[in-house]
Amino acid sequence: MSTSIRIKLKDKPTKEGLYPITLSIIKDRKTKVIALGIKCLKRDWDDTKAELKRTHKDYVQQNIVLNQKKDKALKTIYEFELENIDFTLAQFEEKFRGVRDINITVKSFWIKKINDLNFAGRTGNARAYKDTMNSFFKFAQNEKLMFREVNVEMLDKYESFLRSTGNKDGGIAVRMREFRALFNDAIKKGVVNEKYYPFKTYKISKLKGKGLKRALTHDEIKLIESFDDTAHPHLAEAKKLFIFSFYTRGMNFYDMMKLTWDNIEGDYIVYTRSKTKVNFKLEILLPVKRILEEYKSNQRYTNYIFPILLSEGLSPIQIENRKAKKLKQFNSDLKKIATIQGIQNVVTSYVARHSYATILKFLGGSIEAISQSMGHSDVGITAAYLKDFDHGYIDIVNRKLLQEPIPLYNTHLRRLTVV
């Protein structure tokens, strides 16, 4: 996006002969002029420096204000770019001026946030915000609720409501983080005063997910690989997608869904992860090669490898809706495969990624190597994947103590001995 700003005088004077000072923003060859509330005589304006001359009686104070306005405009543009929003000039003006209507409701502000995210193509985030909004107002039963009415007591009751509907700590924390982000955005845009911020007292950190083990053992992965999909053809796709994900460093469902034959370069898969924008070049291992060969022989009407997106040129919202539908089916099918194969642990699409990291660590891979292979920006993220090793793995490691003598220091002989 090409954007520039300039502070200048308006072309026409007022009845008093004063010229309004304006902020002119130019984006994609379109211009928006915003009055800054300061006027002056033409002779008091330095067009080259874009500031008031010394001949103006309040030039020092007014130039400070103008610099502040310019800084605010640049900050507004930067915030849009940081959120990857291809903003309109109307959106810029609204954000630059600040939302003046402090009586805007939580729901109307929420809906606008969702629309802005969809407009920016961030449909996944938009869906997450929408899901939380629907959940919250199913609890609140008040579509005219104001931000200043949201307090710690209400958040506690919402947490209890979520628990009553089967949500655990991890799921509740996701909802609360979405709501907190929305509240922070409302404060930033002047919709609500910071003194009403309830998350200073209500701590999301208390919600620590304790769910079931997220990684499978190597033996459990082999059980999925050996699953007889000829006897259960309706589960064949789920098996292939899971194995494909595991052997491609835990490629997530969204990236597999958008993978095309153009991403295959010889013996490698070359793609950019949608979530982090990290570039990957993966060697095609034998299990992946077999899956690719099967789908190549059954190639349909699109260039996509997997028959998840059935046509090209879909809008971001259509892609998001299709992803949600197919991912739900994928996870349901994986549970059926786990049951048939006697796997006690919960198996979902994301388990392939956690299993890849955990098994690679167990086989001797360093956290640094695993972190790089998964495209993590920080090894701390990788460490979070690996913090909860299965007790079975730990027992196997402990048995290694029996495989070789243990050196002990004999205090009597003053030398290292082996017992």
N, C-alpha and C positions, 0 to 999 in steps of 0.2 A: 504494500500500500504506500502511495506517495502522499505525504501530508506536510504542509508548512503553515506557519502562523506569522502574522505581522500586525503590529499596532500602528494605527494611522488615523488621520482625521477623516471624518465623513466629508463627502464632496459638497454637501449643501449645509449652510448655516441655519441656526434657529432664528426666530423672529428677533431675538436680542442680538443677533450678529455673532453668536458664539458657535464654534464648530465642535460637535460631539467627538470624543476620542473613542475609537472602536477597535475591537479585536477581529481581524480577518483571518479565517481559517480556510485553507484551500486543500481539498482532498480529491484526487482523481479528476482534476480539472473543474471541480465544482467548488463554489465559494459560499461561505456563510459569514455574515457580518453581525457581530454582537456588540451592542453599546455597553461601555464600561462605566457609565454614570459620571464621567468627567468631561467638562467643556472648557474651551479656551478660545482666545482670539487667534486668528491665523498667524499673526506676527509673533505669537508666543510659542509656536510649535516648531521644533527642529525635525524635519522629515527624515533627514539622513540618520540621525541618532535615535529616532523614534522616541523622543522625550520632550518634556517642556523646557523652554529656555529659561535662563536666569531672570528674564524680564517678567516672568509670571510671578505673582506675589507668593504663591504657595508651591513653587516649583520643587523644592526638596521633598516635602511630604507627599505631593502628588506623584512624583516620579517613583517614590518608594512603593506607592500603591500600584502603579502601572507595572513595575517589576514583579510585584507579587502576583498580579493578574497573569502576567506572561508565564511565570513559574507554574501557576496553577493549570494553565492551558497545556503546557508541556507535560506536566504530571498526569493530566487527564488522558492525553494521547498515550503516554507510556503505560498507564494502567490497562487501557484497552488492548495494547499490543501484548502485555504480559498475560492477559487472559485469552489471547489469540482471537480477539473479536474484530472482525472487519466492520467497524462502526459506521453508522451514517452520520451526516452533519447534525441531524436532529438529535440523535443520541448523544453526540458530543456536547451540544448546547445544554441538554438536560442535565448531563453529568457535571458540566462546567459551572452552571448556575446553581446546581444543587436542587434537590426536590423540595420545594417550598411547602407543599401540602403535608403538614405533620399529621393530618388525619387519614392518611392513606392506610388501608387495612393490611393486615399480615397476608391475607390471601391474595389481594390484588397485586401486592409487591412480589409475592411468590410467583404468581402467574407470569408477571412481566420478566422475572429472572429466567423462568423456563423458556419463554419466547425468545429472549436474547441469546440464550445458549443454543437453541435450535437454529436461530438465524446465523449463528457463528459456526454451525456445523458440528457443535459439540453435543451430539444427540445422546451419547451415553450419560454425560453429566445431567443433561436435561431430564432424562428418564429417571435418574436417581432422585433429583429434586422433586419430580412429580410424584414418585412413589411415596416419598416422605411427606409431602404436602397432603396427599390423600389419606395417609395413615393418621397424621396429626389432626386433621379436621373430622375424621371419623370419631376421634376421641373428643375433640373440643366442642363439636356441635354448635359452633358460633362463627359464621363466615364474616361477621363484622368485627372480629377481634382485632384490637390494636396492639402494636408492639409493646407499648408501655403497660399493657395489662398482663403480659407474660412474665410470670415471676417464678421463683424457685419452687413454691408449692405446686404450681401448675406443672412444672417439669417433673417433679416427683410423682404426681398423679399420672402423667403421660407415661412415665417409666413403668408404673404399676399396670397401666392399661396394656402396654406392650407385652409385659410378662404374662398377663392373663390371656393373651392371644397366642401364646407359645413362643415368643421371642426370648432368646438367651442374651447374655451380656454382650457378646460380640455384635449381634444384630441390633440391639438397642443402642450401642455406641455409634454404629453407622448412622442411625436416624438422628441421634443427638448432634453428631458432628455436622450433618447437613443443615440442621436447624441453626446451629451456632454460626456456621458460615453465612447463612442468610441474615441473621441478626447483625453480624459484623458489617455486612454489606449495607444494611439499612442505616446503621450508625454512620458509616462513611458517606452515605448520600444524604444525610441530614433528615432522614425520616423519623428517627427516634434519638433521644438524648442518651449519651453513654451512661448516665446515672441509672437508667432502667435495665442495664445489661445484667441478665440473671446468671450468666455462666461464670461470673467471678466467684459465686458461692456454690452453684451446682457444678461439680467436677466430673467431667466425662471420664477422667483417668481412673475413677473407681470401678469402671466397667471393664473388666479384663476378661476377655473370652477364654473359656476353659474347655472348649469343644473337644470332640474326639480327635484322635491322632490324625494328622492331615497327610501323612506319607505312608505309602505301602512298602512292604519289604520286597526284596528282589524276587523272592519266591512267589509273592502275590502278583507281582508284575508278570511273571512267567505263567501264572494261572490264567490271567487275562489273555496273554498271547496264545495259550493253548485252547482257548474257548472255541467250541465247535459252532461256528456261525452258519454252517450249512444246515444244522438242525434247528437253528433259530435265525433265519434270514432277516427278520425284522430288526435284529440287534447287530447285524454285521457292520453297519456304518459306524455305530458307536464304538465298537471294538477297534476298528481301523483308525478312527480319529484319535482315540486314546493312545494307541500304540505309536501313531505318527507324532503326537505331541510329546510323548516321553522320549522318543529317540531324536527329537529335534530341539533338545535342551528345554523342554517344557513350553513349546510354542503355545500361546493361548488361543482360545476358540475363535476370537475375532480375527486374528491374523491368519489362522488356517482358513477361515471362511473367505477371506479376501485374496488368498494366495492364487496366483495365475501361473500358467505354463511359462510365461515370460520370466518368472522368478527362478526357473530352473536353468542353470548355466553349467553345462557339462555334468560334473560329479558334485555340484554344489547347489544349495538353495540360497539365493541372495534376496534379502527383503529388509524392510525397515519396520521395526515394531511400532505399532500404532500408539501404544500408551506412552512410551518413552522417547520415540523417534531415534532409537539406537539402531545402527545398521548391523546386520548379521550376514555372515557367510558361513553356512553350515555344510559340512561334508555329508553326503547322502549315505547313511548306513544301510546295510542290507535289508532290515525290516521296512525302512522307509522306501527303499528302491522297489520292493515288491508291491507296496501299496500304490506307489506312483504308476508302476507298470499296469496294474489292474485298472486304475482310473483312466489311464491313457487309452487303454483298449476299449473303454466304454465312454469315451469323451462325447459330451452332448453338444448343445448349441452355443455355449459360452466358452470363454477362455479360462474360467475358474476351474481349479483342479477338483474341488469337491462340489457336489451338487447341492449346495446350501442356498446360494444366491442363484435363482433360476433364470435371471435375465440381467443384462448389463444396462448401465445408465440409470440405475435406481437412485432416488433422492436419499440424502442422509437419514431422513426419518424412516423411509421405507426399509433401508438397510438395517437400522436399529430395531425396527419392529420384527423383521425377519430373524435377526440375531436372537432376540429375546425368545421368540417362539421355538426356534431350533435348539437353542441352548437348554431350554427347559426340557425338551424331548430328549436331548443328549444325556442330561443328568439322570433323567428317569430311566433311560435304557441302561446306563452304567450301573444303577442300583440293581436292576434285574440280572445283569451279568454277574455282579458280585454275589448275589444270592445263589445263582445256579452253580457258581464255582466255589461256593463255601467260604467266601471272603467276609470276615466279620466286620471289618472296618468300613466306614462310609466312603464310597467312591464317587467323586465328582470330576468334572472337567479339570478343575484346578489342582486336584490331587496328583495328576501326572507331573505337573511342574514341581511340586513339593517333593514328590518321590524321586524325580531326577536328581535334585540337589542333595537329598538325604542319602540316596544310594551311592552317588558319586563320592560323597564325603566318606561313607563307610568303606568304599573301595580304595581309599587312600588319597583322594583328591584334596588339595589345599583349598581353604576358604577363598583365597585370592583368585585361584584358577576358576573355581566354581562361580564366583562373583562375576568374573569377566565373561565366562561362557553364557551367563544368563542376562548379561547386559545391565547389571546393577550399577548404579552410580556410586554406591558406598558399600563396603564389605559388611557394614552393620546391618544392611537389609538382608544380605545373605545369611548372616549369623542368626537373624530372626527365623529364617526357614529351618535352621538346623538346631535350634535350641532344645527341642524336645525329641531326643532319640528314643525310639521304641525300646522298652525293657528287654525285648528279645535280642536286639542288636547289642545292648550293653552286656547281656549275659554272654554272648558270643565273644565279645572283646575280653571279658573277664577270664574266659576259658583259656585264652592265650597265655595266662599266667602259668598254666600247667605244661606248656609246650617247650619251655626252656628253663634251665636252672636260674634261680633268682640270686643275684649277687648280694651278699650281706657283709657288713663290716664287722669283723670279729675283734671286739675290744681287747680280748686277752692276747691274741697273737699280733695285734697292731698291723694287720694286713688284710687285704680283700680276699675273702674265701668264697667258695661256692658250696651251698648245702642243698 
